Amino acid sequence: MKTRFEGIELRIKVLMDTFGFSQKEFAHATGMDASNLNAMLKGKRSIGAGVIDKIVLSFDNLSRDWLSNGVGEMFVYDNKT
């Protein structure tokens, strides 16, 4: 049984939904071209390490493991003070 979080494309869509972003807004927020993002979300273009880096750096506390592999929680927080 597939879950909503199995593919990176779906996790990006979940992240977009979490922040209420359209594809255009998400592309702008992450410094990506909107047409390239659209192709990635449709599976027509691969999502490489550079894209993952852009997304992770654009959102505070976003888990790279969650985005890349679907492991753990979407956001991670360091409880150290």
C-alpha positions in Angstrom: 0.0 0.0 0.0 1.4 3.4 -1.0 1.3 6.3 1.3 1.0 10.0 0.5 4.7 10.4 1.5 6.4 7.7 -0.6 7.9 9.8 -3.4 9.8 13.0 -3.1 7.4 14.7 -5.5 4.6 13.9 -3.1 6.6 15.2 -0.1 7.3 18.4 -1.9 3.5 18.8 -2.6 2.8 18.1 1.1 5.4 20.8 2.0 3.7 23.2 -0.4 0.3 22.4 1.1 1.7 23.0 4.6 2.6 26.5 3.7 -0.3 27.2 1.4 2.0 27.8 -1.6 1.0 27.4 -5.2 3.7 25.9 -7.5 4.7 29.5 -8.6 5.0 30.7 -5.0 7.0 27.7 -4.0 9.3 28.1 -7.0 9.9 31.7 -6.0 10.4 30.9 -2.3 13.1 28.3 -3.2 14.7 30.1 -6.1 13.6 27.6 -8.7 12.2 28.1 -12.1 8.4 27.4 -12.0 8.4 25.4 -15.2 11.2 23.2 -13.9 9.4 22.6 -10.7 6.3 21.7 -12.6 8.2 19.1 -14.6 9.8 17.7 -11.4 6.4 17.4 -9.7 5.1 15.5 -12.7 8.1 13.1 -12.7 9.4 14.4 -16.1 12.5 15.9 -14.6 14.7 14.4 -11.8 15.0 16.0 -8.4 18.7 16.1 -7.6 20.8 17.0 -4.6 21.0 20.7 -5.7 17.2 21.0 -5.7 16.9 19.3 -2.3 19.5 21.7 -1.0 17.6 24.7 -2.2 14.4 23.5 -0.6 16.0 22.5 2.7 17.8 25.9 2.9 14.6 27.8 2.2 12.6 26.4 5.2 13.8 26.6 8.7 14.0 23.2 10.5 12.9 21.2 7.4 14.3 17.7 7.7 16.6 16.7 4.8 15.9 13.0 5.7 12.2 13.5 5.5 12.4 15.3 2.2 14.9 13.0 0.5 13.8 9.6 1.9 10.5 10.1 3.8 12.2 9.2 7.1 11.2 10.9 10.3 9.2 14.1 10.8 8.9 16.9 8.3 10.5 19.4 10.7 13.2 18.8 13.2 13.9 21.0 16.2 17.0 21.1 18.3 15.8 21.3 21.9 19.2 22.5 23.2 19.2 25.9 24.8 
